[in-house]
Amino acid sequence: MKPLIHQANNKEYVESLTRENMAAYYSELGVLWDSALFCRNWNEFENYQITVNGSAVGALRLSKDDVAYYIRDLQIESGWQRQGLGSNAIFFAMEVARKAGFRLLRLRVFSINPAVTLYESIGFRICRTEQGTHYMEYELS
């Protein structure tokens, strides 16, 4: 199964998926969802939709600064998790960053999120942990 990753236009889908997937973490950590912040970031980030057989199954959001590319958000529908779609999205992000001439891909992830294991298995390393969040990076070759 090879997913198609393409520019996302359905902001409502991406926000709904993100909010649903992150609800348990937000609740446990006392974080409140901020729709206004999501909307502002929508215009600043590179937003991608992940589809399989024409159906949306996830979202990937990227940004960059002068130093690195960033995975700002990676969400997969619960029924499609653990099938390699997250890994495919990460490899897609690596390629986007490489083509843009960057040597670092960074992300933040709640330390209680099991996705930490996925990121580490791909080669991301934890640079620091603050307030329940791991700051991770991968050196692109």
Buried (B, 14 or more C-beta within 10 A) or exposed (E): EEBEBEEBEEBEBBBEBBBEBBEEBEEEBEEEEEEEEBEEBBEEBBBBBBBBEEEBBBBBBBBBEEEBBBBBBBBBBEEBBEBBBBEBBBEBBBEBBBEEEBEBBBBEBBEEBEBBEBBEEBEBEBEEEEEBBBBBBBEBE
